[in-house]
Amino acid sequence: MLTAFARAFKTPDLRKKLLFTLGIIVIYRIGTHIPIPGVDYRNVQTCIDNANANQGLFGLVNMFSGGALLQITVFALGIMPYITASIILQLLTVVIPRLEALKKEGQAGTAKITQYTRYLTVALAVLQGTGLVATARTGALFQGCPVATQIVPDQSVFVTMTMVITMTAGTATVMWLGELITDRGIGNGMSILMFISIAATFPSALWAIKEQGDLAGGWIEFGIVVAVGFVMVGLVVFVEQAQRRIPVQYAKRMIGRRSYGGTSTYIPLKVNQAGIIPVIFASSLLYIPALIAQFAGGTSGWKTWIEKNLADVDAPAHLSLYFFLIIFFAFFYVAISFNPEEVADNMKKYGGFIPGIRAGRPTAEYLGYVLNRITWPGSLYLGLIALVPTMAFAGFGANQNFPFGGTSILIIVGVGLETVKQIESQLQQRNYEGFLR
């Protein structure tokens, strides 16, 4: 990886793209520390320092915002509204024929879907910003903090609307910065901003492990956590690179005096075909009952049960349900994102076939069979990666938002590998020493 970056900086146009990307990242990180009007930041810092700030409920959004959510800054919502909007549009593409037709129209259709994603992102930012402000006003954002209800001293309608509009504008700015990286920088802009948000929490979280440790001033616990983290990263890299390659042969066709086809290729089916999406789906779904229970008044039986079993991330019921939801959403997302019938029809249209398998319906059945078989280990891998760090680091005093958690590792490794691949591909387009010598 370091070699790829060193070679990239020696190439003038790639150096400009990398420096542009770094400049956008600096702007993004500055925005995560700019306060919004209407918030008493002395009380916010007091609650963050003294209590662990109920991060179990808002931990996912706080992680994707680089810790800006709990500090209620301009970029408090981060890119979470855009991620949610993208997932919703991707699911609706399967349900709504109009969106499916746009997806098949190529670049023009993709641009239209991107425009819809932007509109939905702004709408979700308004909803999430309103929810965050309402939570902060009631003191529920920092449960157990004595000054939690004084975070927003002025609770007038004008101040509330100003806070919501500021955070919505911050989300729109983050979306724009991500698109700038995609167009003029290196890699996918949104993925890189997500990567930076998670990586920004590493130093403080690792130092907290050291401060909370008892052996040799906490350095032994620190070393164990780092070692386990490297092992987890190695495992994720190994599985993320693993794929089943289904060979495809294209028959020769004579058009005039020229022959076309006759080539061999393959269909790469990744073991983790669904990526990080099942983990995000499962986490979001489990936060809904906890959020409802938090705002419900009284001490009813159902509220107490939810708080003990679902809101508590260390509860056996929460861990078991989280694991099975990840497996379910892995199969669900693979089913809607990869259509064996469509792939088989395209292969048949261009004269392609899998050796030993008849074209058409038998090919689609074979692809579906192989996809189901490799999705099982992929889904189990996602569930274990999401749960093992939570249980392993509980003994060291780390909460579920520790950077070496499953969601963090999957995102960091996935984005890092994809970015390096893009740098390598652009370097190969500009350097042909191996062919010229």
C-alpha positions in Angstrom: 0.0 0.0 0.0 2.8 2.4 0.9 4.6 1.6 -2.3 1.5 2.4 -4.3 1.1 5.8 -2.7 4.8 6.6 -3.1 4.6 5.8 -6.9 1.4 7.8 -7.2 3.0 10.9 -5.7 5.7 10.6 -8.4 3.0 10.9 -11.1 2.0 14.6 -11.5 -1.8 14.1 -12.3 -2.2 11.4 -9.6 -0.3 13.6 -7.1 -2.9 16.4 -7.8 -5.8 14.0 -7.2 -4.3 12.8 -4.0 -3.6 16.3 -2.7 -7.1 17.3 -3.7 -8.5 14.4 -1.8 -6.4 15.2 1.3 -7.6 18.8 1.1 -11.3 17.8 1.1 -10.6 15.4 4.0 -9.1 18.3 6.0 -12.2 20.5 5.3 -14.4 17.6 6.4 -12.6 17.1 9.7 -12.7 20.8 10.4 -16.5 20.8 9.9 -16.9 18.0 12.5 -15.6 20.4 15.1 -17.5 23.6 14.2 -20.4 24.1 16.7 -23.9 24.8 15.7 -25.9 27.7 17.3 -28.1 27.1 20.3 -25.9 24.5 22.0 -24.1 25.0 25.3 -20.8 23.2 24.6 -19.5 23.4 28.1 -22.4 21.2 29.2 -21.8 18.9 26.1 -18.2 18.4 27.0 -19.1 17.8 30.7 -21.5 15.0 29.7 -19.1 13.5 27.2 -16.3 13.4 29.9 -18.3 12.3 32.9 -20.8 9.8 31.3 -20.3 7.5 28.4 -23.1 9.3 26.7 -25.6 6.5 25.9 -23.6 5.6 22.9 -25.3 2.3 22.5 -28.4 3.9 21.0 -26.6 6.5 18.8 -23.3 4.7 18.4 -23.7 3.8 14.7 -24.4 7.3 13.6 -21.8 8.7 15.9 -19.2 6.3 14.4 -20.1 7.3 10.8 -19.8 11.0 11.8 -16.4 10.7 13.3 -17.7 11.4 16.8 -19.4 14.6 15.7 -22.9 13.5 16.5 -22.5 13.5 20.3 -20.8 16.9 20.1 -23.7 18.3 18.0 -21.5 20.0 15.4 -22.3 21.2 11.8 -21.5 17.7 10.4 -23.2 15.9 13.3 -25.2 13.7 11.0 -22.2 12.9 8.8 -22.9 10.8 5.8 -25.5 8.5 7.5 -28.5 10.1 5.7 -26.8 9.6 2.4 -26.0 5.9 3.2 -29.6 5.3 4.3 -31.0 7.1 1.2 -28.7 5.0 -1.1 -29.8 1.8 0.5 -33.5 2.8 0.3 -33.1 3.7 -3.4 -31.3 0.4 -4.1 -34.1 -1.6 -2.5 -36.8 0.4 -4.3 -35.2 -0.3 -7.6 -36.3 -3.9 -7.3 -39.8 -2.9 -6.3 -40.6 0.1 -8.5 -40.5 -0.6 -12.3 -39.7 3.0 -13.1 -36.5 2.9 -11.1 -35.6 -0.5 -12.5 -36.0 1.0 -16.0 -33.8 4.0 -15.1 -31.1 1.6 -13.9 -31.0 -0.1 -17.2 -30.7 3.2 -19.2 -27.0 3.5 -18.4 -25.4 6.7 -17.5 -28.5 8.9 -17.9 -30.6 6.7 -15.7 -27.9 6.4 -13.1 -27.6 10.3 -13.0 -31.4 10.4 -12.4 -31.3 7.9 -9.6 -28.4 9.9 -8.1 -30.5 13.0 -8.2 -33.3 11.2 -6.3 -30.8 10.0 -3.8 -29.8 13.6 -3.1 -33.4 14.7 -2.5 -34.0 11.8 -0.2 -30.8 12.5 1.7 -31.9 16.0 2.4 -35.3 14.8 3.6 -33.7 12.2 5.9 -31.3 14.8 7.2 -34.3 17.0 8.2 -35.9 14.1 10.0 -32.7 12.9 11.7 -31.7 16.4 12.6 -35.1 17.0 14.2 -34.8 13.8 16.1 -31.3 14.7 17.4 -32.4 18.2 18.5 -35.5 16.7 20.3 -33.3 14.1 22.0 -30.8 16.7 23.1 -33.5 19.1 24.4 -35.0 16.3 26.6 -31.7 15.2 28.0 -32.0 11.7 26.6 -28.9 12.1 24.4 -26.7 11.9 27.6 -28.6 9.8 30.1 -27.2 10.0 33.6 -25.5 13.4 33.0 -26.6 16.0 35.6 -26.6 18.9 33.0 -28.0 16.9 30.1 -31.3 18.9 30.1 -29.2 22.2 29.9 -27.5 21.3 26.6 -30.0 23.4 24.6 -30.8 26.4 27.0 -33.1 28.2 24.5 -35.8 25.8 23.3 -37.7 28.3 21.2 -39.0 27.3 17.8 -36.6 29.7 16.0 -33.5 28.2 17.7 -34.8 24.7 17.0 -35.3 25.4 13.3 -31.9 27.0 13.1 -30.2 24.0 14.5 -32.1 21.6 12.2 -31.4 23.7 9.1 -27.7 24.0 10.1 -27.3 20.2 10.4 -29.2 19.6 7.2 -26.9 22.1 5.4 -24.0 20.3 6.9 -25.2 16.9 5.5 -25.7 18.5 2.1 -22.1 19.9 2.3 -20.7 16.5 3.2 -22.6 14.9 0.3 -21.1 17.6 -2.0 -17.6 17.0 -0.7 -17.9 13.3 -1.3 -19.0 13.9 -4.9 -16.0 16.2 -5.4 -13.7 13.4 -4.3 -15.4 11.0 -6.7 -15.1 13.4 -9.6 -11.7 15.0 -9.1 -10.0 12.9 -6.5 -9.1 9.2 -5.9 -11.7 6.5 -5.0 -15.3 6.7 -4.0 -15.8 10.0 -2.1 -18.5 8.8 0.3 -16.6 5.6 1.2 -13.4 7.7 1.8 -15.3 10.1 4.1 -16.7 7.1 6.0 -13.2 5.6 6.3 -11.9 8.9 7.7 -14.8 9.2 10.1 -14.1 5.8 11.6 -10.3 6.1 11.6 -10.5 9.5 13.4 -11.8 7.7 16.5 -8.9 5.2 16.7 -6.3 7.3 18.8 -8.8 8.3 21.5 -10.3 4.8 21.7 -7.0 3.0 21.9 -5.8 5.4 24.6 -8.9 4.9 26.6 -8.2 1.1 26.6 -4.7 1.9 27.9 -6.0 4.2 30.6 -8.7 1.7 31.8 -6.2 -1.2 32.0 -4.6 -2.5 35.2 -1.7 -4.6 34.0 1.6 -2.7 33.6 -0.2 0.7 33.5 -2.6 -0.6 30.9 0.1 -1.3 28.3 -0.5 -5.1 28.3 -4.2 -4.6 27.6 -3.3 -2.1 25.0 -0.9 -4.6 23.3 -3.4 -7.4 23.4 -6.1 -5.3 21.8 -3.8 -4.1 19.0 -2.7 -7.7 18.4 -6.2 -9.0 18.2 -7.1 -6.0 16.0 -4.4 -7.0 13.5 -5.6 -10.6 13.5 -9.1 -9.4 12.8 -7.9 -7.2 9.9 -6.0 -10.1 8.4 -9.0 -12.3 8.6 -11.2 -9.7 7.0 -8.7 -9.1 4.2 -8.5 -12.8 3.5 -12.3 -13.3 3.3 -13.0 -10.0 1.4 -10.6 -11.1 -1.3 -12.0 -14.6 -1.5 -14.3 -15.3 -4.5 -15.7 -18.2 -6.5 -14.8 -17.8 -10.2 -17.3 -19.5 -12.5 -15.7 -20.0 -15.9 -17.6 -18.7 -19.0 -16.8 -19.6 -22.6 -18.0 -17.5 -25.5 -18.5 -19.2 -28.9 -16.9 -18.0 -32.0 -19.1 -16.0 -34.5 -18.3 -15.2 -38.1 -19.3 -11.7 -39.2 -18.2 -11.3 -42.8 -14.6 -12.5 -42.9 -13.8 -11.8 -39.3 -14.4 -14.0 -36.3 -15.6 -12.7 -33.0 -15.8 -14.4 -29.6 -14.0 -17.6 -28.7 -12.7 -16.0 -25.5 -12.8 -17.4 -22.0 -13.6 -15.3 -18.9 -15.2 -15.9 -15.5 -18.0 -14.6 -13.2 -16.5 -13.5 -9.9 -18.8 -14.3 -7.0 -17.4 -13.0 -3.7 -17.8 -14.9 -0.5 -19.1 -11.7 1.1 -21.2 -10.6 -1.8 -23.4 -8.4 0.4 -20.5 -6.4 1.9 -21.3 -4.2 5.0 -25.0 -3.7 4.2 -26.4 -6.6 6.3 -24.6 -5.3 9.4 -26.0 -1.7 8.9 -29.5 -3.1 8.3 -29.4 -5.3 11.4 -28.0 -2.5 13.6 -30.5 0.0 12.4 -33.4 -2.4 12.9 -32.3 -3.2 16.5 -32.1 0.5 17.4 -35.8 1.1 16.5 -37.3 -0.7 19.6 -34.7 0.8 21.9 -35.5 4.3 20.5 -39.2 3.7 21.1 -38.7 2.5 24.6 -36.4 5.5 25.4 -39.1 8.0 24.6 -42.0 6.0 26.1 -43.1 7.2 29.5 -43.7 5.1 32.6 -42.2 1.8 33.6 -44.4 -0.7 31.7 -43.4 -4.3 31.3 -42.6 -4.2 27.6 -40.4 -1.1 28.1 -38.4 -2.9 30.9 -38.0 -6.0 28.7 -36.7 -4.0 25.7 -34.3 -2.1 27.9 -32.9 -5.3 29.4 -32.8 -7.5 26.3 -32.6 -5.3 23.2 -31.2 -1.9 24.3 -28.4 -3.6 26.2 -25.8 -4.5 23.5 -24.2 -7.1 25.8 -27.5 -9.0 26.5 -27.7 -12.5 25.1 -31.0 -11.8 23.4 -29.5 -8.7 21.7 -26.5 -10.6 20.5 -28.5 -13.6 19.3 -31.0 -11.5 17.4 -28.2 -9.3 15.9 -26.5 -12.4 14.6 -29.6 -13.9 13.0 -30.6 -10.6 11.5 -27.2 -10.3 9.8 -27.6 -13.7 8.3 -31.1 -12.9 7.1 -30.2 -9.6 5.6 -27.1 -11.1 3.9 -29.3 -13.5 2.0 -31.9 -10.8 1.4 -29.5 -8.3 0.0 -27.7 -10.8 -2.2 -31.1 -11.9 -3.6 -32.0 -8.4 -4.7 -28.6 -7.3 -5.9 -27.6 -10.3 -8.0 -30.2 -11.7 -10.4 -29.1 -15.1 -11.8 -31.9 -15.1 -14.5 -30.7 -11.7 -15.8 -27.0 -12.9 -15.9 -28.0 -16.1 -17.7 -30.1 -14.2 -20.3 -27.2 -11.8 -21.0 -24.8 -14.7 -21.4 -27.1 -16.5 -23.8 -27.7 -13.3 -25.8 -23.9 -12.9 -26.4 -23.2 -16.5 -27.0 -21.7 -17.3 -23.6 -22.1 -20.5 -21.6 -20.7 -22.2 -18.6 -18.8 -25.4 -19.6 -21.0 -28.4 -18.8 -24.1 -26.3 -18.1 -26.8 -25.7 -20.7 -27.6 -22.1 -21.6 -30.8 -20.4 -20.3 -32.7 -21.7 -17.3 -30.1 -24.4 -16.2 -27.5 -21.7 -16.1 -29.7 -19.5 -13.9 -30.4 -22.4 -11.6 -26.7 -23.3 -11.4 -25.7 -19.6 -10.6 -28.4 -19.5 -7.9 -27.2 -22.8 -6.4 -23.6 -21.6 -6.2 -24.6 -18.2 -4.8 -26.6 -19.7 -2.0 -23.8 -22.0 -1.1 -21.2 -19.3 -0.8 -23.6 -16.9 0.9 -23.8 -19.2 3.9 -20.2 -18.9 4.9 -20.2 -15.2 4.0 -23.2 -14.5 6.2 -21.7 -16.5 9.1 -18.5 -14.6 8.7 -20.3 -11.3 8.9 -22.1 -12.3 12.0 -19.0 -13.5 13.8 -17.0 -10.4 12.8 -19.8 -8.2 14.2 -20.0 -10.1 17.5 -16.6 -11.4 18.4 -15.0 -8.0 19.0 -17.9 -6.9 21.2 -17.5 -10.0 23.4 -13.7 -10.1 23.3 -13.2 -6.4 24.2 -15.8 -6.3 27.0 -13.2 -7.5 29.4 -11.0 -4.5 28.6 -13.7 -2.0 29.3 -14.3 -1.1 25.6 -17.8 -0.3 24.5 -19.5 -1.4 21.3 -18.2 1.6 19.4 -14.6 0.5 19.8 -12.8 1.0 16.4 -11.8 -2.7 16.1 -15.5 -3.6 16.2 -16.8 -5.6 13.3 -18.5 -2.8 11.4 -15.4 -0.6 11.7 -13.0 -3.3 10.5 -15.2 -4.2 7.5 -15.5 -0.6 6.3 -11.9 0.3 6.8 -10.5 -2.8 5.1 -13.0 -2.7 2.3 -12.5 1.0 1.5 -8.7 0.7 1.9 -8.5 -2.2 -0.5 -10.7 -0.6 -3.1 -8.8 2.7 -3.0 -5.4 1.0 -3.4 -6.8 -1.0 -6.3 -7.9 2.2 -8.0 -4.5 3.8 -7.5 -2.8 0.7 -8.9 -5.1 0.6 -11.9 -4.4 4.3 -12.7 -0.6 3.7 -12.3 -0.8 0.7 -14.7 -2.5 3.0 -17.3 0.5 5.4 -17.1 3.4 3.1 -16.7 4.2 0.5 -19.3 7.8 -0.3 -18.5 7.1 -4.0 -18.2 5.8 -4.1 -21.8 8.5 -1.8 -23.3 11.5 -3.6 -22.0 
